[in-house]
Amino acid sequence: MYLDVDLSSHPAAIALREPDDFKAFKVVRRGEGDLAAALGAVGRVGDEDHVFLLPDAVRALAGARGGDAGWLEGFAAMLDYAGQHGWVADDGAVRAHVERA
């Protein structure tokens, strides 16, 4: 799954794409602009190459899928894997790599 952040629109458009792919967690940044402002309540910028996304916000962006038991199980497994590799901050936010499109 990845978070698609289109900074070229005003306000920035954020959408969760490929929500059933629990193996590729990233942010795809399109356009130029303030990524931190665009993320808002979804997460925060960690450094130039990473952001930290809040699991509850990602779940909400998944829409109806975010309430499905099978989806929640896959998401929990992904979060567990991230935690085992040190990719989860103290507040529970999960690190995601930022790619430019």
C-alpha positions as CSV (number, residue, x, y, z in Angstrom):
1,M,0.0,0.0,0.0
2,Y,1.1,3.5,-0.5
3,L,-0.1,7.0,0.3
4,D,-0.4,9.1,-2.8
5,V,0.1,12.8,-1.9
6,D,-0.5,15.2,-4.8
7,L,1.0,18.5,-3.8
8,S,0.1,20.1,-7.1
9,S,-3.6,20.4,-6.2
10,H,-4.9,22.9,-3.7
11,P,-5.5,21.7,-1.1
12,A,-3.2,18.7,-1.5
13,A,-4.9,15.5,-2.3
14,I,-4.2,12.4,-0.3
15,A,-5.3,8.9,-1.1
16,L,-4.4,5.4,-0.1
17,R,-3.6,3.2,-3.1
18,E,-3.2,-0.6,-3.3
19,P,-4.6,-1.0,0.3
20,D,-4.3,-4.8,0.2
21,D,-0.5,-4.8,-0.6
22,F,1.0,-5.1,2.9
23,K,4.5,-5.6,1.6
24,A,5.2,-2.1,0.2
25,F,4.5,0.7,2.6
26,K,5.6,4.1,1.2
27,V,4.5,7.6,0.3
28,V,4.5,8.7,-3.3
29,R,4.9,12.5,-3.5
30,R,3.7,14.2,-6.6
31,G,4.4,17.9,-7.4
32,E,6.2,20.5,-5.3
33,G,4.9,21.9,-2.1
34,D,4.9,21.5,1.7
35,L,4.7,17.8,2.4
36,A,4.4,18.4,6.2
37,A,1.4,20.7,5.8
38,A,-0.2,18.3,3.3
39,L,0.1,15.3,5.7
40,G,-1.6,17.3,8.5
41,A,-3.2,14.8,10.9
42,V,-2.1,11.8,8.8
43,G,1.5,12.0,9.9
44,R,4.7,14.0,10.0
45,V,7.9,14.4,8.1
46,G,10.9,12.5,9.6
47,D,13.6,13.6,7.2
48,E,14.0,14.2,3.5
49,D,13.4,10.5,2.6
50,H,10.9,9.4,5.3
51,V,7.7,10.3,6.9
52,F,5.9,8.8,9.9
53,L,2.2,7.9,9.3
54,L,-0.3,7.3,12.1
55,P,-1.9,3.9,11.9
56,D,-5.4,5.2,12.7
57,A,-5.1,7.7,9.9
58,V,-4.0,5.0,7.4
59,R,-6.9,2.8,8.6
60,A,-9.3,5.7,8.0
61,L,-7.9,6.3,4.5
62,A,-8.6,2.6,3.7
63,G,-12.3,3.4,3.9
64,A,-14.5,0.3,4.2
65,R,-11.5,-1.9,3.9
66,G,-10.2,-0.5,7.2
67,G,-13.1,-2.2,9.0
68,D,-12.7,-5.6,7.3
69,A,-11.4,-8.3,9.7
70,G,-9.0,-9.8,7.1
71,W,-7.6,-6.4,6.1
72,L,-7.1,-5.5,9.8
73,E,-5.2,-8.8,10.3
74,G,-2.9,-8.0,7.4
75,F,-2.4,-4.4,8.6
76,A,-1.6,-5.6,12.1
77,A,1.0,-8.0,10.7
78,M,2.5,-5.2,8.7
79,L,2.7,-3.0,11.8
80,D,4.3,-5.9,13.8
81,Y,6.9,-6.4,11.1
82,A,7.7,-2.7,11.0
83,G,8.0,-2.7,14.8
84,Q,10.5,-5.7,14.7
85,H,12.7,-3.6,12.4
86,G,12.6,-0.4,14.4
87,W,10.4,1.4,12.0
88,V,7.8,2.4,14.6
89,A,8.2,5.6,16.6
90,D,7.3,5.9,20.3
91,D,3.9,7.4,19.5
92,G,3.1,4.4,17.2
93,A,3.6,6.2,13.9
94,V,5.1,4.0,11.2
95,R,8.1,5.1,9.1
96,A,7.5,5.1,5.3
97,H,9.9,5.8,2.5
98,V,9.1,8.8,0.3
99,E,9.3,8.4,-3.4
100,R,9.0,11.3,-5.9
101,A,6.8,10.7,-8.9
